[in-house]
Amino acid sequence: MARVVVLGAGVSGHTAALYLKKRLGKAHDVVVVSPNSSYNWIPSNIWVGVGKMAAKDVVFPLAPVYKKKGIGFVQAKAFALWPEGDADDDRPAVEVEYTSAERAGETEKLRYDYVVNATGPKLNFAATPGLGPDGGYTVSVCTPTHATQASSKLDQVIKAAKSGEIQKVVIGVGHGTCTCEGAAFEYTFNVDHELREAGVRDNVELTYLTNENELGDFGVGGMQFEQNGFRTTSQLWTESLYRERGVKAITGAAVTSIDEGVIHYDQLDGSHNDMKFDFAMLLPPFRGADWKAFDKAGEDITGTVFAPSGFLKVDANYTAKPYEEWSAKDWPRTYQNPTYKNVFAVGIAFAPPHQISKPRATPDGLAVAPAPPRTGMPSGTMGKIVAFSIADMILKGATEPTHSASMSEMAAACVASAGAGMRNGTAAAMTMSPVVPDWEKYPETGRNLKETFGEIGLAGHWVKRLLHTLFMYKAKVKPGWTWIPE
């Protein structure tokens, strides 16, 4: 009997665990390790952050789902990998600290035959002094709890604006190397929508603050579209939306620190700036979970297994080279660690070989470089193909991964809410193929123009709401869940 341990129960880890169990059946063990007792459909945290949904609408308990499917569940945080085993046992292990009330603080080594790291990111609020809701001066929508707090503070802004006070609202990213600009984009326009619904938009100065070199970059280097026979760019498409909604945009910015009511940031032109605010939702940069790795003798091999960012190394080309030499071929296909073949990493947990957007820096050397997004459709796809490969290794004796899915080949669709409402809501729907531009295959634009496009309208909101229902249904493993694509 083989044992597969999946670390993390987000989109990637949850998907991997479900497909592993479906393929392996009762003859083999699948165990999920997560510090959280609940699953969170993160894309809908945006709506929690403006009061359109409650936290309970975007979460559900994991244990009953896993019990129903015969998957083991350990509520704990993984903190050390022993890929060669240890002095007491030759079997590889992951060391965890329990977070459940019954065993909080206890540690244990869980032995495995295969391990899938899907721990996602550490929300690195500490990278910017004053950033974040815990000890800082800004709010967040990264978790249901954070989003609930953001909604409450937004209500205070609306109340103040109704009394005639001019409110300064800033939304964006809180560090020069942040990712997930799409989430900041979504929240900006949901807040704009709520302010208009409340009749106070004229009393609010709304600013979007981003590390993108230009609007519409989204950490993927931007896109080109063909619409009605005309060629346009995501930059022009996005800029028009900001102008229409009266949102001021500040690009090429790296937030350096935050004091109460004041954001300090540098820009690519070398300027040092201060901006006052009454309400600020700034996303944190991501880094890998606080991991260590040890060989059998107990020597630290963290640098062999993990990149300096804390993300796990996989079958990517990590050779340092100039931006002009970066290639779509650098990106991983199987998500297998090159040193330990029974170790995989999926979703945000794998170390990307480089950014997708061109990295830049201020004259003082401060990085203004959006990190590559690895969420949503790509995360689910990675989890699925790794599950299939591991199942083939166990059931068929395959010596190498049998399935692949490179971000330089896969397409991704993003439906970004721009205001919730079945009659007056709207959303921006974007599809790109591939996620990582392939300039050899598509020398003109880096992407397939037939499969890369953007639209905005009420229908997009209906799609976004439908996707929430479908993916919550799929995550709960309801009948027919496999028919819903990742």
C-alpha positions in Angstrom: 0.0 0.0 0.0 1.3 3.4 -1.0 0.8 6.6 0.9 0.5 10.0 -0.8 0.5 13.1 1.5 -0.9 16.3 0.1 0.2 19.5 1.9 -2.4 22.2 1.6 -6.1 22.2 0.8 -6.5 25.1 -1.5 -7.5 24.8 -5.2 -4.4 22.9 -6.1 -4.0 20.6 -3.1 -7.7 19.8 -2.8 -7.9 19.0 -6.5 -4.8 16.8 -6.3 -6.2 14.9 -3.3 -9.6 14.2 -4.9 -8.2 12.9 -8.2 -5.6 10.9 -6.4 -8.2 9.1 -4.3 -10.5 8.7 -7.3 -7.6 6.9 -9.2 -6.0 5.0 -6.4 -9.2 3.8 -4.6 -9.2 2.0 -1.3 -5.9 0.1 -1.9 -3.8 3.2 -1.2 -3.8 6.0 1.3 -4.3 9.7 0.5 -3.8 12.1 3.4 -4.3 15.9 3.3 -2.5 18.1 5.7 -3.8 21.7 6.2 -3.6 24.1 9.1 -7.1 25.3 8.3 -10.2 23.2 9.1 -12.1 24.8 6.2 -11.9 25.2 2.4 -12.0 28.7 1.1 -13.0 29.7 -2.4 -10.6 32.6 -2.5 -11.9 34.4 -5.6 -15.1 35.2 -3.8 -13.4 36.9 -0.9 -13.7 40.0 -3.0 -17.4 40.0 -2.5 -17.0 39.4 1.3 -14.9 42.4 1.3 -17.7 44.7 0.1 -20.5 43.0 2.1 -22.1 41.1 -0.8 -21.3 37.8 0.7 -20.7 36.6 4.3 -17.6 34.6 5.2 -19.8 31.5 5.6 -20.7 31.7 1.9 -17.1 31.1 0.7 -16.0 28.4 3.1 -17.0 24.9 4.2 -15.5 22.3 6.6 -13.0 19.9 5.0 -13.2 16.9 7.4 -16.7 15.7 6.3 -15.8 15.9 2.6 -12.6 13.9 3.1 -14.3 11.4 5.4 -16.9 10.8 2.7 -14.3 10.2 0.1 -12.0 8.1 2.3 -9.2 10.7 2.4 -7.3 11.1 5.6 -7.2 14.7 7.1 -4.7 16.1 9.5 -5.2 19.6 10.7 -1.6 20.7 11.0 1.1 23.0 9.6 4.0 21.3 7.8 7.4 22.8 8.6 10.1 20.4 7.7 10.7 17.9 4.9 12.8 14.8 5.4 13.0 13.4 1.8 15.6 10.7 2.7 14.0 9.6 6.0 15.9 10.1 9.2 18.1 8.2 11.6 15.1 6.3 13.0 13.3 5.4 9.8 14.3 5.1 6.1 10.9 6.3 4.9 10.7 9.9 3.8 8.6 12.1 6.1 7.1 15.5 6.5 7.2 17.0 9.9 4.0 18.8 11.1 2.8 20.8 14.0 -0.9 20.2 14.8 -3.2 23.3 14.8 -6.4 21.5 15.9 -7.7 22.3 19.3 -7.3 18.8 20.5 -3.6 18.5 19.6 -2.4 22.1 19.2 1.4 22.4 19.4 2.1 18.7 19.1 4.6 17.7 16.4 4.8 14.5 14.4 6.6 13.0 11.3 4.2 11.7 8.7 5.7 9.1 6.5 5.0 9.1 2.8 5.8 7.4 -0.5 4.9 10.5 -2.5 4.3 14.1 -1.3 2.6 17.0 -3.0 3.5 20.5 -1.8 0.4 22.7 -2.3 0.9 24.9 0.7 0.3 28.0 -1.3 1.9 31.3 -0.2 2.8 32.9 3.1 1.2 36.3 3.2 4.3 38.3 3.8 2.8 41.5 5.3 6.0 41.9 7.3 7.9 42.8 4.0 6.5 46.3 4.3 6.4 48.1 7.6 2.8 49.0 8.6 1.2 46.7 6.0 -1.8 44.5 6.9 -4.7 44.3 9.3 -2.7 42.6 12.1 -0.5 45.3 13.6 -0.6 47.4 10.5 -2.8 50.2 9.1 -4.3 48.6 6.0 -7.0 46.0 5.3 -6.8 42.8 3.2 -9.1 40.4 1.3 -6.7 37.5 1.4 -8.7 35.5 3.9 -12.4 35.5 4.8 -11.6 37.0 8.2 -9.6 39.8 6.6 -12.3 40.4 4.0 -15.0 40.7 6.7 -12.8 43.3 8.5 -12.4 45.2 5.2 -16.2 45.2 4.6 -16.7 46.7 8.1 -14.2 49.4 7.6 -15.6 50.2 4.1 -19.0 50.7 5.8 -17.3 53.3 8.0 -16.0 55.1 4.9 -19.5 55.1 3.3 -21.0 56.5 6.5 -18.4 59.3 6.7 -19.0 60.1 3.0 -22.7 60.3 3.6 -22.1 62.9 6.3 -20.3 65.0 3.7 -16.6 64.1 4.6 -14.3 63.6 1.6 -12.8 60.1 1.9 -9.5 59.0 0.4 -9.6 55.3 -0.6 -6.5 53.5 -1.9 -6.5 50.0 -3.3 -3.6 48.0 -4.8 -0.5 46.2 -3.8 1.7 46.9 -0.8 5.2 46.0 -2.1 7.2 46.2 -5.3 7.2 42.5 -5.9 3.6 41.7 -5.3 1.5 39.4 -7.5 -2.3 39.1 -7.8 -2.8 42.5 -9.2 -6.1 41.1 -10.7 -7.5 40.8 -7.2 -6.7 44.4 -6.5 -8.3 45.3 -9.8 -11.4 43.4 -8.8 -11.7 45.0 -5.4 -11.2 48.5 -6.8 -14.2 48.3 -9.1 -16.3 46.5 -6.5 -15.7 49.3 -4.1 -16.4 51.8 -6.9 -19.7 50.0 -7.5 -20.7 50.0 -3.8 -19.9 53.7 -3.5 -22.1 54.5 -6.4 -24.9 52.3 -5.0 -24.6 54.2 -1.7 -24.8 57.5 -3.6 -21.4 58.7 -2.2 -19.0 58.3 -5.1 -18.6 62.0 -5.5 -17.3 62.2 -1.9 -14.6 59.6 -2.4 -11.2 59.9 -4.1 -10.5 56.4 -5.3 -6.9 55.6 -6.3 -5.4 52.3 -7.6 -1.8 51.9 -6.6 0.2 49.2 -8.4 3.7 47.9 -9.2 2.6 47.2 -12.8 4.6 49.2 -15.3 1.3 49.9 -17.1 -2.3 49.1 -16.4 -3.4 45.8 -17.8 -0.1 44.1 -17.1 -1.5 41.9 -14.4 1.9 40.3 -13.8 1.7 38.5 -17.2 3.3 41.1 -19.4 -0.1 42.4 -20.6 -2.1 41.0 -23.6 -3.1 41.9 -27.1 -6.7 41.3 -28.3 -8.4 41.3 -31.6 -12.0 42.7 -31.4 -14.2 43.3 -34.4 -11.2 43.3 -36.7 -9.2 45.7 -34.6 -6.1 45.1 -32.6 -6.0 46.5 -29.0 -4.0 45.9 -25.8 -5.0 45.1 -22.3 -3.4 48.4 -21.4 -5.7 50.4 -23.5 -8.7 48.2 -22.5 -8.0 48.6 -18.8 -7.1 52.3 -19.0 -10.5 53.1 -20.5 -12.2 51.3 -17.7 -10.3 53.4 -15.1 -11.1 56.6 -16.9 -14.8 55.7 -17.2 -15.1 55.0 -13.5 -13.0 58.1 -12.4 -10.4 56.0 -10.7 -6.9 57.6 -10.5 -4.2 55.0 -11.3 -0.6 55.2 -10.1 1.7 52.6 -11.8 5.3 51.6 -11.4 5.1 52.0 -7.6 6.7 50.2 -4.8 5.3 50.8 -1.3 8.1 51.2 1.2 6.3 51.7 4.5 2.9 52.7 5.8 2.1 55.0 8.8 -1.4 55.6 10.1 -3.2 57.4 7.4 -0.1 57.7 5.1 1.4 55.4 2.4 5.0 56.0 1.5 6.0 54.7 -2.0 8.8 55.1 -4.6 8.3 55.1 -8.3 10.3 54.0 -11.3 11.1 57.7 -12.1 13.0 57.9 -8.8 10.4 59.9 -6.9 9.6 59.4 -3.2 6.0 60.0 -2.5 3.5 60.2 0.3 -0.2 59.6 -0.1 -2.8 60.1 2.6 -5.7 57.7 3.0 -8.8 57.0 5.1 -9.1 53.4 3.9 -6.5 51.3 2.1 -6.7 47.7 0.9 -3.1 46.7 -0.2 -2.2 43.1 -1.0 1.0 41.7 0.5 3.8 40.0 -1.4 3.9 36.2 -1.3 6.7 33.9 -0.3 6.9 30.2 0.4 5.8 28.7 3.6 8.4 28.6 6.4 10.0 25.4 5.3 13.2 23.5 6.1 14.5 20.4 4.6 17.0 17.9 6.1 18.9 14.9 4.8 19.0 11.5 6.6 21.8 12.7 8.9 19.8 15.8 9.9 21.9 18.2 7.8 20.1 21.2 6.4 19.4 20.8 2.7 16.8 23.6 2.4 18.8 25.3 -0.4 18.8 22.1 -2.4 15.0 21.5 -2.3 13.7 25.1 -2.0 14.4 28.4 -3.8 15.5 31.4 -1.8 11.8 32.6 -2.0 10.7 29.5 0.0 9.0 27.9 -3.0 9.9 24.3 -3.9 12.1 23.7 -6.9 10.6 21.7 -9.7 11.5 20.8 -13.3 12.1 24.4 -14.4 15.2 26.0 -15.8 16.5 28.2 -12.9 19.6 29.3 -14.7 20.2 33.0 -14.1 20.2 34.9 -17.4 19.2 38.2 -18.8 15.5 39.0 -19.4 16.1 38.9 -23.2 17.1 35.2 -22.9 14.1 34.1 -20.9 12.1 31.5 -22.7 8.7 29.7 -22.4 10.8 26.5 -22.3 12.1 27.5 -18.9 8.8 26.8 -17.3 8.1 23.4 -15.6 5.9 20.7 -17.1 5.6 18.0 -14.5 6.2 19.8 -11.2 8.5 17.1 -10.0 11.5 18.0 -7.8 14.7 17.3 -9.8 16.5 15.8 -6.7 13.8 13.8 -5.0 11.5 12.2 -7.6 8.7 11.5 -5.2 8.3 15.2 -4.3 6.1 17.5 -6.3 4.9 21.1 -5.9 1.8 22.7 -7.5 0.0 26.0 -7.6 1.7 28.9 -5.9 4.0 26.4 -4.0 6.3 25.8 -6.9 9.2 28.1 -7.6 8.8 29.9 -11.0 12.0 30.2 -13.0 11.5 34.0 -13.5 8.8 36.7 -13.8 6.6 36.9 -16.8 6.5 40.7 -16.8 9.8 42.5 -17.4 11.4 43.3 -14.0 12.3 46.9 -13.3 13.8 48.9 -10.5 14.0 52.4 -9.2 17.2 54.4 -9.6 17.9 53.4 -5.9 17.7 49.7 -6.9 14.3 49.0 -5.3 12.6 46.2 -7.3 9.3 47.1 -9.0 8.6 43.7 -10.5 5.3 41.9 -10.4 5.6 38.2 -9.5 3.9 35.7 -11.8 0.4 34.6 -10.9 -0.1 30.9 -10.4 -3.6 30.7 -9.2 -7.1 29.7 -10.5 -7.2 27.5 -13.6 -3.5 26.8 -13.7 -3.4 25.7 -10.1 -6.3 23.3 -10.6 -4.8 21.9 -13.7 -1.4 21.4 -12.0 -3.0 19.5 -9.2 -4.9 17.2 -11.5 -2.0 16.3 -13.8 0.3 15.6 -10.8 -2.4 13.4 -9.3 -2.6 11.5 -12.6 1.2 11.1 -12.8 1.6 9.8 -9.2 -1.3 7.4 -9.7 0.4 6.0 -12.8 3.7 5.6 -10.8 1.9 3.7 -8.1 -0.5 1.6 -10.2 1.5 1.1 -13.4 5.1 1.4 -12.2 5.8 4.5 -14.3 9.3 5.7 -13.6 8.7 9.3 -14.8 5.7 11.6 -14.7 3.2 10.6 -17.3 1.2 13.9 -17.6 2.3 17.5 -18.1 0.9 21.0 -18.2 3.2 23.9 -18.7 2.0 27.4 -18.1 3.7 28.2 -21.4 1.1 26.0 -23.2 -2.0 26.1 -21.1 -4.7 28.7 -21.4 -6.4 30.5 -18.5 -9.6 32.4 -18.2 -10.2 35.1 -15.6 -13.6 36.6 -14.8 -12.8 39.7 -12.7 -15.8 41.2 -10.9 -16.2 44.9 -11.4 -19.3 45.2 -9.2 -21.8 42.7 -7.9 -25.5 42.9 -8.9 -27.7 40.6 -11.0 -29.2 43.6 -12.8 -26.4 46.3 -12.6 -23.3 44.2 -11.9 -20.5 43.8 -14.3 -17.3 41.8 -14.8 -14.3 41.8 -17.0 -13.8 38.5 -18.7 -10.2 37.8 -20.0 -8.8 34.7 -21.6 -5.2 34.2 -22.6 -3.4 31.4 -24.3 -0.8 30.6 -23.2 -0.3 32.2 -19.7 3.4 32.5 -20.2 4.1 34.1 -23.6 5.8 31.9 -26.2 7.6 34.3 -28.5 9.1 31.5 -30.6 5.6 30.1 -31.4 3.8 33.4 -31.6 6.5 35.9 -32.6 4.1 38.8 -33.1 2.3 38.9 -29.7 3.6 36.0 -27.6 0.1 34.5 -27.5 -2.5 33.0 -29.8 -4.8 35.9 -30.8 -7.6 33.5 -31.6 -7.7 32.4 -27.9 -6.8 35.7 -26.2 -9.5 38.3 -25.7 -11.2 40.5 -23.2 -14.9 41.6 -22.7 -16.7 43.5 -20.1 -20.4 43.6 -19.2 -23.3 42.4 -17.2 -23.1 38.9 -18.6 -19.6 38.6 -17.2 -21.1 39.1 -13.7 -23.6 36.3 -14.2 -20.7 34.1 -15.3 -18.7 35.1 -12.3 -21.6 34.3 -10.0 -22.2 31.0 -11.7 -18.6 30.0 -11.4 -18.7 30.6 -7.6 -21.6 28.2 -7.4 -20.0 25.6 -9.7 -16.6 25.6 -8.1 -18.1 25.4 -4.6 -20.2 22.5 -5.8 -17.1 20.8 -7.3 -15.0 21.3 -4.2 -17.7 19.7 -2.1 -17.4 16.6 -4.3 -21.1 16.7 -5.3 -22.4 14.2 -8.0 -20.8 14.9 -11.3 -18.0 17.0 -9.8 -15.4 15.7 -12.3 -17.5 17.1 -15.2 -16.8 20.7 -14.1 -13.4 21.6 -15.5 -10.5 23.0 -13.4 
